[in-house]
Amino acid sequence: MSIISIIDSTLRDGGYLNNWQFDNVFQYKAMKALINSNVDIIECGFISENTGNDAQGTNFKSIERVNTLLKAYKLNNSKSKFAIMTKIDEYNPDNLPYCNKIENTVSIIRVMIYKNEIEKAFSVLQKIIEKGYELHIQPTIISHYTDEEIVNMLNYFRDINYHAISIVDTFGALKEKDIKRITMLFDKYTNKNAKLSIHCHDNMSLAYQNSITFTNSIMSNRDVYVDCSIGGIGRGAGNLPTEFMITWLKNEKNMRYLVSPVKNFCNKEFKTLNKNIKDSDYYAFN
């Protein structure tokens, strides 16, 4: 039976609403709530040498800044693991420090890749692995791939020892039958030892159901990750709410997650956060 784990992307995907201007107090409280809820992986934000800012927010310029914050907050003593996301052309892996898993700082790097970037991604991805990080490949807008393109993409990355690869429904365009079909392809052609993950946006209010469909469609018994965010905060129509996934895993799979720390954080902190979001972006809270 597959082990299902949660990746929370509040501080990364949620940043599309406020240009990643989460202050240090908000960052700490969000991560502490997720740790107390036993969330497996916390995505700390983006990292970009082009647009990043180490002085504030969660669009960072360097991974060293993220690690410094985690140690300053003393969050690296937790059982949760920490991830960062980057785009294929926005961070030179030659500048990455070697991963220090003993300190339990950032040990996972997730890389967004558009379809037209696949062929130039190989060397970048390989260097991230060589620096000791767990690599998660995020092929963006999977709804725009044909089945043949999905198979070709997975075969192209076959020689890379990545940790996980994701079905990224960027526009929330996939229906249940699509999820089943694409999951079957990923399960069949993904490297044998790699994990699968899913990132569903909620444009058609299907993120919750599609994520569950994904977990139930794995035939190989490989372990899986499900992306979500507190309150569903995220780009466009938002994401699968973390509290929904925690509740489902706890009730249906008898897993060890706790929903109250995340719900309490959402109830207390999002009132203030809402005031800093433009009215036109308010719909992204689900």
Backbone as CSV, one residue per row, in Angstrom:
resi,resn,N_x,N_y,N_z,CA_x,CA_y,CA_z,C_x,C_y,C_z
1,MET,0.838,-1.206,0.000,0.000,0.000,0.000,0.868,1.250,0.000
2,SER,0.495,2.226,-0.813,1.244,3.474,-0.892,1.139,4.263,0.411
3,ILE,2.235,4.907,0.779,2.219,5.860,1.890,1.928,7.236,1.308
4,ILE,0.929,7.912,1.843,0.537,9.243,1.365,1.110,10.290,2.319
5,SER,1.832,11.246,1.787,2.415,12.309,2.595,1.954,13.664,2.076
6,ILE,1.970,14.654,2.959,1.500,16.006,2.630,2.678,16.949,2.405
7,ILE,2.588,17.714,1.311,3.488,18.849,1.091,2.646,20.113,1.167
8,ASP,2.961,20.992,2.093,2.216,22.246,2.216,2.954,23.356,1.474
9,SER,2.217,24.096,0.627,2.828,25.143,-0.201,2.294,26.541,0.116
10,THR,1.817,26.730,1.358,1.249,28.024,1.751,2.202,29.181,1.479
11,LEU,3.444,29.062,1.896,4.397,30.170,1.815,4.964,30.365,0.414
12,ARG,4.738,29.398,-0.456,5.200,29.512,-1.831,4.042,29.866,-2.759
13,ASP,3.084,28.964,-2.932,1.974,29.227,-3.846,1.093,30.357,-3.330
14,GLY,0.932,30.449,-2.023,0.145,31.538,-1.449,0.734,32.901,-1.714
15,GLY,2.018,32.939,-2.006,2.688,34.205,-2.247,2.264,34.920,-3.511
16,TYR,1.584,34.200,-4.415,1.082,34.870,-5.619,0.063,35.950,-5.273
17,LEU,-0.537,35.862,-4.083,-1.566,36.822,-3.713,-0.993,38.132,-3.183
18,ASN,0.178,38.079,-2.576,0.721,39.291,-1.946,2.183,39.527,-2.301
19,ASN,2.586,38.997,-3.469,3.956,39.158,-3.939,4.959,38.614,-2.924
20,TRP,4.569,37.541,-2.236,5.415,36.816,-1.272,5.871,37.677,-0.092
21,GLN,5.063,38.667,0.243,5.427,39.554,1.356,4.895,39.029,2.690
22,PHE,5.186,37.777,2.993,4.890,37.220,4.311,6.021,37.622,5.253
23,ASP,5.676,38.316,6.343,6.734,38.736,7.254,7.233,37.542,8.071
24,ASN,8.320,37.763,8.813,8.959,36.671,9.541,8.048,36.052,10.589
25,VAL,7.208,36.863,11.216,6.293,36.341,12.236,5.280,35.394,11.598
26,PHE,4.726,35.804,10.457,3.758,34.959,9.752,4.422,33.656,9.310
27,GLN,5.631,33.763,8.766,6.346,32.569,8.335,6.518,31.592,9.496
28,TYR,6.984,32.119,10.613,7.231,31.264,11.780,5.937,30.592,12.250
29,LYS,4.873,31.377,12.382,3.618,30.820,12.888,3.039,29.785,11.933
30,ALA,3.156,30.048,10.628,2.653,29.081,9.643,3.419,27.771,9.732
31,MET,4.732,27.856,9.759,5.533,26.637,9.814,5.352,25.904,11.135
32,LYS,5.220,26.650,12.217,5.015,26.013,13.520,3.683,25.269,13.552
33,ALA,2.638,25.871,12.975,1.330,25.211,12.918,1.412,23.938,12.083
34,LEU,2.112,23.997,10.976,2.248,22.823,10.112,3.047,21.719,10.791
35,ILE,4.083,22.100,11.496,4.871,21.117,12.245,4.011,20.457,13.316
36,ASN,3.235,21.270,14.042,2.373,20.734,15.104,1.250,19.857,14.546
37,SER,0.912,20.063,13.258,-0.091,19.222,12.606,0.526,17.968,11.986
38,ASN,1.852,17.832,12.139,2.600,16.668,11.633,2.668,16.619,10.108
39,VAL,2.607,17.786,9.470,2.758,17.849,8.019,4.181,17.422,7.647
40,ASP,4.294,16.622,6.600,5.563,15.975,6.275,6.608,16.921,5.700
41,ILE,6.184,17.738,4.719,7.118,18.639,4.033,6.518,20.031,3.974
42,ILE,7.320,21.023,4.326,6.897,22.425,4.283,7.709,23.132,3.206
43,GLU,6.999,23.651,2.208,7.645,24.414,1.147,7.797,25.850,1.635
44,CYS,9.035,26.297,1.785,9.308,27.580,2.436,9.136,28.774,1.513
45,GLY,9.066,28.555,0.203,8.905,29.659,-0.725,9.626,29.374,-2.019
46,PHE,9.841,30.435,-2.789,10.614,30.368,-4.026,12.064,30.755,-3.747
47,ILE,12.935,30.354,-4.648,14.299,30.859,-4.639,14.630,31.299,-6.064
48,SER,15.085,32.552,-6.207,15.356,33.102,-7.526,16.498,34.110,-7.443
49,GLU,17.514,33.878,-8.243,18.604,34.851,-8.319,18.188,36.082,-9.110
50,ASN,17.091,35.978,-9.855,16.627,37.102,-10.679,15.737,38.059,-9.895
51,THR,14.753,37.511,-9.171,13.749,38.349,-8.507,13.744,38.213,-6.994
52,GLY,14.551,37.324,-6.460,14.523,37.052,-5.027,15.012,38.210,-4.179
53,ASN,14.583,38.218,-2.914,14.943,39.265,-1.962,15.148,38.618,-0.599
54,ASP,16.383,38.584,-0.130,16.671,37.950,1.161,16.322,38.834,2.348
55,ALA,15.946,40.087,2.087,15.638,40.998,3.188,14.248,40.758,3.760
56,GLN,13.302,40.291,2.922,11.939,40.098,3.406,11.183,39.150,2.481
57,GLY,10.116,38.586,3.028,9.236,37.759,2.227,9.733,36.345,2.016
58,THR,9.020,35.603,1.128,9.351,34.196,0.889,9.703,33.924,-0.569
59,ASN,10.094,34.967,-1.296,10.752,34.776,-2.591,12.215,35.128,-2.358
60,PHE,13.009,34.115,-2.053,14.365,34.309,-1.566,15.368,34.385,-2.710
61,LYS,16.495,35.019,-2.426,17.573,35.096,-3.402,18.562,33.950,-3.227
62,SER,18.672,33.442,-2.008,19.647,32.384,-1.738,19.068,31.352,-0.787
63,ILE,19.494,30.125,-0.953,19.044,29.058,-0.074,19.656,29.209,1.317
64,GLU,20.809,29.881,1.374,21.439,30.114,2.673,20.540,30.938,3.583
65,ARG,19.811,31.894,3.004,18.909,32.729,3.801,17.793,31.895,4.402
66,VAL,17.251,30.972,3.631,16.200,30.097,4.145,16.732,29.255,5.295
67,ASN,17.911,28.696,5.115,18.498,27.863,6.166,18.779,28.660,7.428
68,THR,19.221,29.896,7.257,19.480,30.753,8.426,18.199,31.006,9.211
69,LEU,17.101,31.261,8.507,15.823,31.496,9.179,15.341,30.247,9.908
70,LEU,15.444,29.100,9.270,14.985,27.863,9.903,15.743,27.592,11.197
71,LYS,17.039,27.852,11.179,17.837,27.631,12.394,17.556,28.702,13.439
72,ALA,17.328,29.934,12.997,17.005,31.003,13.942,15.666,30.744,14.624
73,TYR,14.696,30.210,13.853,13.389,29.872,14.419,13.426,28.574,15.231
74,LYS,14.560,27.844,15.129,14.713,26.523,15.765,13.659,25.523,15.268
75,LEU,13.268,25.702,14.015,12.305,24.789,13.416,12.980,23.566,12.814
76,ASN,14.295,23.645,12.630,15.008,22.518,12.039,15.142,21.342,13.010
77,ASN,14.655,21.528,14.233,14.647,20.414,15.190,13.410,19.536,15.033
78,SER,12.556,19.875,14.088,11.281,19.179,13.929,11.435,17.928,13.068
79,LYS,10.354,17.153,12.996,10.325,15.972,12.132,9.941,16.342,10.699
80,SER,9.352,17.501,10.516,9.003,17.951,9.165,10.269,18.240,8.371
81,LYS,10.209,18.019,7.068,11.309,18.356,6.174,10.970,19.654,5.450
82,PHE,11.991,20.307,4.900,11.809,21.624,4.298,12.236,21.626,2.831
83,ALA,11.402,22.298,2.031,11.629,22.352,0.582,11.634,23.794,0.111
84,ILE,12.159,23.985,-1.082,12.118,25.267,-1.756,11.817,24.993,-3.223
85,MET,11.155,25.926,-3.893,10.892,25.753,-5.316,11.639,26.795,-6.119
86,THR,12.072,26.397,-7.311,12.706,27.338,-8.220,12.252,27.037,-9.637
87,LYS,12.478,27.987,-10.527,12.225,27.777,-11.943,13.541,27.400,-12.603
88,ILE,13.456,26.659,-13.676,14.638,26.040,-14.272,15.709,27.058,-14.656
89,ASP,15.302,28.294,-14.992,16.263,29.292,-15.466,16.502,30.419,-14.470
90,GLU,16.099,30.230,-13.201,16.220,31.329,-12.246,17.193,31.053,-11.094
91,TYR,17.841,29.898,-11.127,18.847,29.653,-10.089,19.925,28.745,-10.659
92,ASN,21.157,29.184,-10.579,22.292,28.417,-11.077,22.686,27.381,-10.022
93,PRO,22.530,26.094,-10.305,22.839,25.084,-9.286,24.302,25.056,-8.880
94,ASP,25.187,25.660,-9.681,26.590,25.760,-9.271,26.730,26.595,-8.004
95,ASN,25.753,27.481,-7.754,25.802,28.347,-6.576,25.154,27.717,-5.343
96,LEU,24.591,26.537,-5.489,23.951,25.867,-4.361,24.992,25.379,-3.355
97,PRO,24.756,25.602,-2.066,25.601,24.938,-1.070,25.257,23.455,-1.054
98,TYR,26.171,22.632,-0.615,25.853,21.219,-0.482,24.805,21.036,0.607
99,CYS,23.910,20.121,0.389,22.812,19.884,1.328,23.346,19.338,2.648
100,ASN,22.845,19.900,3.744,23.229,19.437,5.075,22.000,18.811,5.743
101,LYS,21.809,17.520,5.532,20.627,16.849,6.061,20.706,16.645,7.567
102,ILE,21.897,16.703,8.125,22.050,16.555,9.576,21.376,17.724,10.293
103,GLU,21.494,18.921,9.727,20.883,20.101,10.338,19.384,20.195,10.056
104,ASN,18.855,19.363,9.167,17.452,19.383,8.765,16.999,20.775,8.342
105,THR,17.812,21.390,7.482,17.374,22.621,6.835,16.800,22.216,5.463
106,VAL,16.869,23.066,4.459,16.275,22.711,3.165,17.006,21.505,2.567
107,SER,16.264,20.440,2.343,16.845,19.234,1.758,16.148,18.813,0.474
108,ILE,15.092,19.562,0.098,14.296,19.234,-1.084,14.224,20.465,-1.983
109,ILE,14.535,20.284,-3.254,14.383,21.361,-4.224,13.403,20.895,-5.292
110,ARG,12.360,21.692,-5.477,11.328,21.404,-6.466,11.530,22.364,-7.640
111,VAL,11.566,21.828,-8.846,11.912,22.638,-10.012,10.744,22.680,-10.993
112,MET,10.214,23.883,-11.220,9.170,24.100,-12.218,9.772,24.055,-13.616
113,ILE,9.146,23.261,-14.488,9.628,23.145,-15.859,8.446,23.242,-16.814
114,TYR,8.519,24.185,-17.753,7.514,24.266,-18.813,7.899,23.305,-19.941
115,LYS,6.909,22.956,-20.748,7.111,21.952,-21.791,8.283,22.294,-22.712
116,ASN,8.426,23.581,-23.045,9.489,23.970,-23.972,10.862,24.055,-23.307
117,GLU,10.931,23.742,-21.998,12.201,23.813,-21.272,12.774,22.436,-20.959
118,ILE,12.073,21.384,-21.317,12.463,20.043,-20.905,13.872,19.682,-21.361
119,GLU,14.176,19.945,-22.617,15.457,19.502,-23.160,16.654,20.236,-22.568
120,LYS,16.437,21.443,-22.057,17.570,22.171,-21.457,17.661,21.956,-19.960
121,ALA,16.760,21.127,-19.399,16.691,20.974,-17.950,17.638,19.926,-17.402
122,PHE,18.059,18.996,-18.241,18.751,17.801,-17.754,19.958,18.138,-16.881
123,SER,20.857,18.979,-17.380,22.099,19.259,-16.648,21.830,19.997,-15.343
124,VAL,20.842,20.905,-15.362,20.491,21.641,-14.143,19.978,20.684,-13.074
125,LEU,19.082,19.795,-13.456,18.512,18.846,-12.505,19.580,17.914,-11.948
126,GLN,20.476,17.464,-12.806,21.529,16.553,-12.373,22.446,17.215,-11.345
127,LYS,22.749,18.496,-11.535,23.628,19.199,-10.592,22.974,19.348,-9.227
128,ILE,21.653,19.547,-9.199,20.938,19.647,-7.916,21.074,18.342,-7.137
129,ILE,20.938,17.228,-7.832,21.093,15.918,-7.181,22.521,15.739,-6.689
130,GLU,23.490,16.149,-7.496,24.895,16.013,-7.111,25.232,16.811,-5.862
131,LYS,24.468,17.882,-5.600,24.683,18.662,-4.385,23.997,18.026,-3.160
132,GLY,23.359,16.882,-3.342,22.817,16.131,-2.212,21.356,16.371,-1.898
133,TYR,20.638,17.127,-2.757,19.232,17.440,-2.488,18.311,16.378,-3.091
134,GLU,17.146,16.204,-2.475,16.091,15.414,-3.084,15.425,16.293,-4.149
135,LEU,15.414,15.813,-5.370,14.884,16.590,-6.478,13.444,16.188,-6.754
136,HIS,12.553,17.196,-6.786,11.175,17.011,-7.207,10.994,17.753,-8.522
137,ILE,10.640,17.045,-9.584,10.409,17.661,-10.887,8.937,18.042,-11.005
138,GLN,8.683,19.300,-11.380,7.324,19.841,-11.463,7.011,20.262,-12.897
139,PRO,6.610,19.332,-13.770,6.239,19.707,-15.136,4.919,20.470,-15.159
140,THR,5.010,21.753,-15.390,3.885,22.662,-15.226,2.865,22.538,-16.364
141,ILE,1.604,22.815,-16.020,0.473,22.790,-16.966,0.380,21.430,-17.672
142,ILE,0.255,20.390,-16.883,0.205,19.043,-17.451,-1.029,18.850,-18.329
143,SER,-2.047,19.685,-18.139,-3.256,19.582,-18.965,-2.993,19.921,-20.427
144,HIS,-1.848,20.572,-20.708,-1.512,20.927,-22.077,-0.628,19.887,-22.758
145,TYR,-0.346,18.784,-22.074,0.433,17.697,-22.658,-0.504,16.671,-23.295
146,THR,-0.106,16.130,-24.426,-0.763,14.929,-24.925,-0.214,13.730,-24.175
147,ASP,-0.882,12.591,-24.285,-0.371,11.379,-23.640,1.022,11.042,-24.160
148,GLU,1.226,11.199,-25.444,2.536,10.907,-26.029,3.609,11.830,-25.462
149,GLU,3.268,13.097,-25.266,4.242,14.044,-24.709,4.566,13.719,-23.260
150,ILE,3.578,13.242,-22.519,3.837,12.827,-21.133,4.822,11.666,-21.106
151,VAL,4.582,10.670,-21.926,5.473,9.503,-21.972,6.875,9.922,-22.406
152,ASN,6.975,10.773,-23.411,8.286,11.229,-23.879,9.016,12.006,-22.795
153,MET,8.280,12.851,-22.068,8.890,13.624,-20.987,9.429,12.697,-19.895
154,LEU,8.630,11.722,-19.483,9.058,10.794,-18.435,10.250,9.954,-18.902
155,ASN,10.249,9.547,-20.150,11.380,8.792,-20.680,12.634,9.656,-20.779
156,TYR,12.445,10.934,-21.075,13.597,11.841,-21.180,14.307,11.976,-19.832
157,PHE,13.524,11.982,-18.755,14.114,12.135,-17.421,14.495,10.794,-16.783
158,ARG,14.401,9.707,-17.533,14.601,8.383,-16.955,15.991,8.197,-16.347
159,ASP,17.000,8.842,-16.906,18.371,8.661,-16.432,18.737,9.582,-15.276
160,ILE,17.766,10.368,-14.806,17.999,11.245,-13.652,17.436,10.567,-12.400
161,ASN,18.211,10.535,-11.357,17.794,9.881,-10.118,16.980,10.845,-9.253
162,TYR,15.848,11.306,-9.797,15.026,12.241,-9.051,14.230,11.516,-7.961
163,HIS,13.825,12.287,-6.954,13.098,11.710,-5.819,11.604,11.603,-6.100
164,ALA,11.048,12.609,-6.802,9.612,12.617,-7.089,9.347,13.441,-8.334
165,ILE,8.224,13.154,-8.975,7.772,13.944,-10.119,6.275,14.157,-9.961
166,SER,5.797,15.327,-10.382,4.443,15.742,-10.027,3.523,15.918,-11.224
167,ILE,2.254,15.607,-11.005,1.177,15.971,-11.919,0.700,17.353,-11.473
168,VAL,1.030,18.371,-12.249,0.737,19.753,-11.860,-0.428,20.275,-12.700
169,ASP,-1.601,20.367,-12.084,-2.790,20.872,-12.777,-2.880,22.378,-12.547
170,THR,-2.032,23.113,-13.243,-1.846,24.544,-13.021,-3.136,25.342,-13.151
171,PHE,-3.970,24.980,-14.106,-5.191,25.727,-14.361,-6.431,25.057,-13.769
172,GLY,-6.245,24.012,-12.981,-7.393,23.309,-12.422,-8.335,22.822,-13.506
173,ALA,-7.754,22.347,-14.613,-8.546,22.012,-15.805,-8.884,20.534,-15.915
174,LEU,-8.288,19.702,-15.056,-8.450,18.261,-15.204,-9.680,17.748,-14.461
175,LYS,-10.373,16.807,-15.095,-11.500,16.134,-14.474,-11.062,14.757,-13.993
176,GLU,-11.956,14.063,-13.304,-11.589,12.785,-12.686,-11.033,11.795,-13.706
177,LYS,-11.658,11.699,-14.869,-11.194,10.753,-15.893,-9.798,11.124,-16.383
178,ASP,-9.500,12.436,-16.426,-8.167,12.886,-16.827,-7.128,12.505,-15.779
179,ILE,-7.480,12.700,-14.524,-6.569,12.356,-13.433,-6.233,10.866,-13.474
180,LYS,-7.245,10.046,-13.669,-7.014,8.596,-13.727,-6.089,8.229,-14.883
181,ARG,-6.332,8.818,-16.045,-5.529,8.501,-17.226,-4.086,8.965,-17.059
182,ILE,-3.908,10.190,-16.606,-2.555,10.741,-16.467,-1.798,10.038,-15.343
183,THR,-2.482,9.731,-14.247,-1.838,9.001,-13.157,-1.351,7.642,-13.638
184,MET,-2.142,6.955,-14.457,-1.739,5.663,-14.998,-0.453,5.786,-15.809
185,LEU,-0.363,6.847,-16.632,0.841,7.055,-17.428,2.049,7.349,-16.544
186,PHE,1.865,8.240,-15.568,2.973,8.560,-14.668,3.410,7.315,-13.895
187,ASP,2.455,6.557,-13.410,2.772,5.367,-12.621,3.519,4.334,-13.460
188,LYS,3.159,4.227,-14.729,3.774,3.226,-15.605,5.168,3.620,-16.059
189,TYR,5.380,4.905,-16.361,6.625,5.315,-17.004,7.603,6.055,-16.093
190,THR,7.184,6.409,-14.883,8.098,7.069,-13.946,9.119,6.072,-13.426
191,ASN,10.321,6.537,-13.160,11.367,5.675,-12.603,10.835,4.844,-11.440
192,LYS,11.232,3.615,-11.370,10.674,2.648,-10.429,10.744,3.101,-8.975
193,ASN,11.857,3.722,-8.590,12.055,4.088,-7.186,11.581,5.501,-6.848
194,ALA,11.065,6.214,-7.832,10.626,7.590,-7.590,9.201,7.622,-7.047
195,LYS,8.895,8.684,-6.336,7.550,8.906,-5.822,6.775,9.799,-6.794
196,LEU,5.464,9.718,-6.715,4.606,10.589,-7.501,3.953,11.617,-6.594
197,SER,3.678,12.786,-7.142,2.966,13.798,-6.372,1.942,14.474,-7.266
198,ILE,1.044,15.211,-6.630,0.012,15.932,-7.383,-0.172,17.317,-6.780
199,HIS,-0.386,18.284,-7.684,-0.632,19.671,-7.271,-1.854,20.157,-8.036
200,CYS,-2.976,20.235,-7.355,-4.240,20.594,-8.001,-4.676,22.003,-7.631
201,HIS,-4.943,22.816,-8.642,-5.617,24.088,-8.409,-7.128,23.867,-8.494
202,ASP,-7.874,24.791,-7.897,-9.285,24.524,-7.605,-10.244,25.304,-8.493
203,ASN,-9.853,25.562,-9.735,-10.673,26.384,-10.625,-12.071,25.830,-10.852
204,MET,-12.208,24.513,-10.836,-13.513,23.885,-11.014,-13.993,23.205,-9.736
205,SER,-13.407,23.603,-8.591,-13.754,23.026,-7.283,-13.549,21.509,-7.263
206,LEU,-12.493,21.055,-7.950,-12.215,19.625,-8.028,-10.888,19.228,-7.383
207,ALA,-10.203,20.184,-6.760,-8.880,19.875,-6.210,-8.936,18.761,-5.172
208,TYR,-9.931,18.807,-4.302,-10.062,17.790,-3.249,-10.345,16.414,-3.847
209,GLN,-11.368,16.343,-4.693,-11.736,15.055,-5.274,-10.647,14.515,-6.198
210,ASN,-10.024,15.391,-6.976,-8.971,14.933,-7.880,-7.755,14.417,-7.128
211,SER,-7.443,15.028,-5.996,-6.302,14.567,-5.199,-6.565,13.183,-4.621
212,ILE,-7.785,12.954,-4.170,-8.145,11.637,-3.648,-8.148,10.607,-4.781
213,THR,-8.695,10.987,-5.935,-8.693,10.097,-7.094,-7.269,9.692,-7.461
214,PHE,-6.365,10.643,-7.430,-4.951,10.369,-7.706,-4.402,9.308,-6.754
215,THR,-4.622,9.492,-5.459,-4.069,8.531,-4.487,-4.662,7.141,-4.682
216,ASN,-5.909,7.077,-5.135,-6.562,5.785,-5.325,-6.249,5.148,-6.671
217,SER,-5.530,5.874,-7.533,-5.253,5.381,-8.888,-3.842,4.829,-9.043
218,ILE,-3.067,4.831,-7.969,-1.705,4.313,-8.020,-1.749,2.795,-7.952
219,MET,-1.306,2.132,-9.006,-1.344,0.677,-9.063,-0.036,0.023,-8.625
220,SER,1.036,0.791,-8.605,2.364,0.222,-8.353,2.726,0.162,-6.879
221,ASN,1.889,0.726,-6.010,2.161,0.817,-4.571,3.318,1.756,-4.240
222,ARG,3.741,2.569,-5.207,4.788,3.547,-4.891,4.194,4.627,-3.986
223,ASP,5.049,5.252,-3.163,4.599,6.292,-2.238,4.277,7.575,-3.000
224,VAL,3.388,8.383,-2.420,2.922,9.586,-3.109,2.897,10.784,-2.167
225,TYR,2.934,11.971,-2.772,2.776,13.235,-2.075,1.549,13.954,-2.619
226,VAL,0.863,14.685,-1.747,-0.244,15.534,-2.160,0.054,16.961,-1.722
227,ASP,0.049,17.886,-2.683,0.259,19.313,-2.391,-1.035,19.939,-1.884
228,CYS,-0.899,20.865,-0.960,-2.050,21.628,-0.481,-1.531,22.896,0.189
229,SER,-2.445,23.738,0.639,-2.040,24.963,1.334,-3.110,25.334,2.357
230,ILE,-2.692,26.012,3.389,-3.624,26.379,4.463,-4.722,27.278,3.902
231,GLY,-5.964,26.911,4.170,-7.086,27.688,3.681,-7.256,27.652,2.176
232,GLY,-6.463,26.804,1.485,-6.515,26.764,0.031,-5.859,27.957,-0.633
233,ILE,-5.102,28.762,0.117,-4.509,29.981,-0.423,-3.568,29.639,-1.574
234,GLY,-3.691,30.396,-2.674,-2.825,30.133,-3.805,-3.215,30.908,-5.039
235,ARG,-2.471,30.650,-6.088,-2.651,31.359,-7.350,-4.019,31.057,-7.958
236,GLY,-4.617,32.058,-8.591,-5.892,31.858,-9.255,-6.978,31.497,-8.269
237,ALA,-7.607,30.350,-8.501,-8.700,29.905,-7.626,-8.207,29.197,-6.377
238,GLY,-6.906,29.133,-6.203,-6.365,28.528,-5.001,-6.117,27.039,-5.147
239,ASN,-5.782,26.407,-4.021,-5.348,25.024,-3.996,-6.255,24.172,-3.121
240,LEU,-5.908,22.912,-3.020,-6.532,22.021,-2.053,-6.184,22.509,-0.649
241,PRO,-7.161,22.788,0.220,-6.846,23.218,1.590,-6.152,22.118,2.388
242,THR,-5.094,22.468,3.070,-4.348,21.504,3.883,-5.250,20.850,4.913
243,GLU,-6.139,21.641,5.508,-7.000,21.093,6.556,-7.955,20.041,6.008
244,PHE,-8.347,20.156,4.720,-9.195,19.134,4.095,-8.438,17.813,3.967
245,MET,-7.183,17.916,3.495,-6.400,16.701,3.276,-6.038,16.044,4.596
246,ILE,-5.707,16.851,5.594,-5.414,16.294,6.915,-6.618,15.526,7.443
247,THR,-7.794,16.127,7.342,-9.012,15.492,7.858,-9.291,14.181,7.133
248,TRP,-9.133,14.173,5.810,-9.382,12.948,5.044,-8.393,11.848,5.414
249,LEU,-7.117,12.194,5.501,-6.105,11.186,5.830,-6.273,10.658,7.250
250,LYS,-6.663,11.536,8.151,-6.868,11.121,9.536,-8.092,10.209,9.661
251,ASN,-9.192,10.588,9.006,-10.438,9.832,9.154,-10.476,8.574,8.295
252,GLU,-9.981,8.671,7.067,-10.087,7.542,6.143,-8.886,6.607,6.173
253,LYS,-7.719,7.142,6.512,-6.496,6.330,6.498,-5.898,6.147,7.893
254,ASN,-6.555,6.725,8.896,-6.096,6.600,10.289,-4.641,7.055,10.451
255,MET,-4.296,8.153,9.791,-2.933,8.661,9.857,-2.795,9.676,10.992
256,ARG,-1.579,10.046,11.310,-1.260,10.719,12.566,-1.382,12.237,12.494
257,TYR,-1.996,12.784,11.473,-2.088,14.234,11.334,-3.070,14.830,12.335
258,LEU,-2.845,16.101,12.677,-3.731,16.849,13.569,-4.206,18.099,12.835
259,VAL,-5.503,18.322,12.821,-6.028,19.441,12.044,-6.099,20.736,12.843
260,SER,-6.229,20.666,14.157,-6.491,21.873,14.953,-5.386,22.925,14.876
261,PRO,-4.081,22.579,14.873,-3.079,23.653,14.774,-3.195,24.464,13.488
262,VAL,-3.472,23.793,12.368,-3.611,24.496,11.093,-4.884,25.328,11.070
263,LYS,-5.996,24.774,11.553,-7.257,25.514,11.569,-7.166,26.735,12.467
264,ASN,-6.532,26.589,13.623,-6.387,27.724,14.540,-5.531,28.819,13.922
265,PHE,-4.465,28.420,13.248,-3.613,29.402,12.567,-4.414,30.146,11.505
266,CYS,-5.161,29.401,10.717,-5.964,30.003,9.639,-6.970,31.005,10.201
267,ASN,-7.663,30.620,11.261,-8.686,31.489,11.852,-8.106,32.771,12.424
268,LYS,-6.903,32.687,12.990,-6.299,33.843,13.648,-5.528,34.738,12.676
269,GLU,-4.736,34.131,11.817,-3.781,34.903,11.025,-4.329,35.379,9.686
270,PHE,-5.318,34.687,9.138,-5.788,35.073,7.821,-6.661,36.325,7.848
271,LYS,-7.191,36.678,9.016,-7.948,37.924,9.127,-7.044,39.115,8.833
272,THR,-5.832,39.076,9.396,-4.862,40.136,9.144,-4.337,40.061,7.722
273,LEU,-4.097,38.850,7.264,-3.574,38.669,5.916,-4.545,39.196,4.876
274,ASN,-5.821,38.975,5.074,-6.836,39.430,4.118,-6.769,40.933,3.881
275,LYS,-6.438,41.690,4.913,-6.397,43.141,4.798,-5.299,43.600,3.840
276,ASN,-4.310,42.738,3.640,-3.174,43.107,2.803,-3.289,42.579,1.379
277,ILE,-4.413,41.934,1.080,-4.635,41.392,-0.249,-5.599,42.302,-1.004
278,LYS,-5.303,42.590,-2.258,-6.192,43.412,-3.071,-7.546,42.732,-3.214
279,ASP,-8.598,43.550,-3.267,-9.949,43.018,-3.401,-10.076,42.096,-4.614
280,SER,-9.369,42.411,-5.691,-9.475,41.610,-6.908,-8.899,40.221,-6.745
281,ASP,-8.064,40.042,-5.711,-7.443,38.742,-5.484,-8.151,37.934,-4.411
282,TYR,-9.187,38.487,-3.832,-9.816,37.857,-2.669,-10.395,36.482,-2.993
283,TYR,-10.800,36.297,-4.252,-11.432,35.032,-4.625,-10.514,33.851,-4.444
284,ALA,-9.212,34.091,-4.307,-8.268,32.986,-4.211,-8.305,32.287,-2.859
285,PHE,-9.039,32.833,-1.905,-9.233,32.139,-0.635,-10.468,31.268,-0.750
286,ASN,-10.311,29.968,-0.494,-11.427,29.044,-0.625,-11.838,28.504,0.743
